Amino acid sequence: MSRSADIARKTAETDITLRLELDGAGVSDIETGVGFFDHMLTLFAKHGLFDLTVRAKGDLHVDHHHTVEDVGICLGQTLARALGDKRGIARYGSITLPMEETLVTSAIDLSGRYWYVGKYTFPTEKIGEFDTQLVDVFWQGFAANALMNLHLVLHHGDNSHHIAEGLFKGTARALRTAVAVDPRQTGVPSSKGVL
């Protein structure tokens, strides 16, 4: 059974179509109009071994905020749909990941409950034309719509590009572990019987 989902979401600010395949090969086709964001989403797919297609048209004449936030919302919603009842998944995943001088931890619980903690700051306000504060906006929208716990911690790092890259790669790797099917997990991984 394919664990995949599609979404089409259109607002006055953005028009987005997105497809996520959890059991993929890391193949991506990303076009958001925001170059650095495309790069981060490509890394997310590659390191999570997710197949990901994103087409986003947003009000970039205003800024990148709505596009980045709404892609996060759509990605979170497709993740929740692709997981279904979560039967047989590992549920938890975490990694402490180095990226040059940067070290980050990403920890995930696919609990069906939203909580997000982002303990990181960037030394610069921009990475090229990209506002670094939008990294937090993306992850918050993603976690809220996936109904997951997501904790992101920067231990140390001096380069804004490396910090962002570490967060995207680390979360992809943690999520790859959390969504993996465990052959010993016969039902939903919760004493409540539902997630």
N, C-alpha and C positions, 0 to 999 in steps of 0.2 A: 504494500500500500504506500502510495506516494505521500510524503508529509510536505505538502506545499500549499500555498495560498496566494491569491491575487487580490488586489484592491484597486479601485478607481475612486479618487476623492477630488472633488472640484469645489472650490470656494471662490469668493470674490478676490482672493489673494494668490491662490495657487491652483494648478491643475496637475494632478499626480496620478500616474499608474505605476504599480510596483508588483513584482512577482518574487516570491521567496521559496526556494526549495532547500529544505534542511539537509537532505541526504544527497548533496551535490558534490561537485568537484572543485569548487572555488571559482567558477566561471562567472564573470560579471559583465554587464553592459549598462553603464551608468551615464546619464546625461541630465544634470540638474542646472546647468548654466553657471555653476560655482566650482571653478577648477579644483581648488584645494579640497572641497567637500567630496567631489568625485573621486579624488585620490584616496581619501579616507574610507569611503564606502567600498572602493575596490580592494583595499587592504582588509577590510572587515570580511568581505566575501572570501577572499583568498585564504585567510588564516582560520576562518571558521569552517572552511570547506562547504560553504553555502553557495548555491547558484542564485544570483541576484540580478534582476533587471529593474532599473529605475528610469522613468521619464518624468521630469518635473519642469513645469513652466511656472515661474513665479514673478512677483512684482519686484524684479531686481533693480528697477529704476528707483525704488524706495531704498531697499537694502537687501541683505541676504537672509534676514531673520525669519520671515514667513516661510521661505523655501526650506531652510534647514529644519525648522521646528516641525513643519508639516510632513516632511519626509520621515522624521523621527516618529511621529504619530502613526504614519502608515506602516512603517517597518515594525513597530510594536504590535499593531493590530494584526498584521499578517503572521507574525510569530505566534501570537496567541491562537489564531485560527489553524495554523499548520500543526500545532501541538495537539489539538483536539482535547481529549480528556486526560492526556499526559500519562496514560497507562504505559508502564514499562520504562519510563525515562529515568535517567540518573537524578534529575532534579537540581542538584547542586553542582557548581563548578567554580573554581578559582585558580588564579595564577598570579605569580609575581614575575613580571616580565621586564627584562632589561632592553633598553633602546639607547645604545651609545652611553652617554653620561647619565641617562634618565633611568629610573626604576619606578615602576608602577605596580599596584595590585588591583585586580578586578575580581570581585566576588559576587556570585549570583545564586539566588534561590528562586526557582520558577514556582513560587508558592501560591499564585493566584491572588496575591495581595501586593499592593504597590508600596514600595519604600525606596527612596533614592537618597544616597549620600555621596556628594562629590567633594572630596578633600584634596583639592589641587588648585594651584594658581599658575598663571602664565607670566613670564617675565616681560612679555610685550603684549600690547593691545591688538596687534595685527600679525598675521602670517601672510605675507604678500598683501592681498586685498581682503583677506578673510578675517573677520572679527573673532578673536579667541574666545570671547564670552559665549559664542554660539555653540561651542563644544558642549558646555553645560546645558544649554537649551535643548540640544539634540538628545543627549542622554536622558534628561528628565522626561521629555516627551515619549521617548522610546520605552523607558521603564514603566511609566504610568499606563501606557496603552497595551503593553505586554502583560500587565499585572504581575510584576516581578519585583523582587528585592535586588537592587544593584548598588554596590558599594565600590567606589573608585577612589583610590588613595595614591597620591604622589609621594614617594619617599624622598627622592631628590631628583634634580634635573635643572639645567640652565638654558636649554634651547626649546623654544616654544613649539617648533615643528616636531621635535623628538617627543615632547610631552604628549602632544595630540596623537601622534602616531602610536606611541606606547599605549595610550588609552584605547584606541580603536583596535589595535592588534590584540591587546590583552583581553578586552571584552569579547572579541571574536573567539579567542582560544577558550576562555572560561565558558562561554555559551556553547561552544562545540562539545565540551565535556558534559554540560548540564542537559542538553537535548539528546545525548547519545542514548540509545536503547541498551539497557542492561538485561541480558538474557536471564539473570536470576531474579529480576524484579517482575513478578507475575501480575501485579496489579498497579494501582496508583501508589506512588511512594509517599504515603501519608497515613498516619494512624487513624485519621478521620475518615479515610476511604474516598476522599474527593479533594481535588486541588482547584 
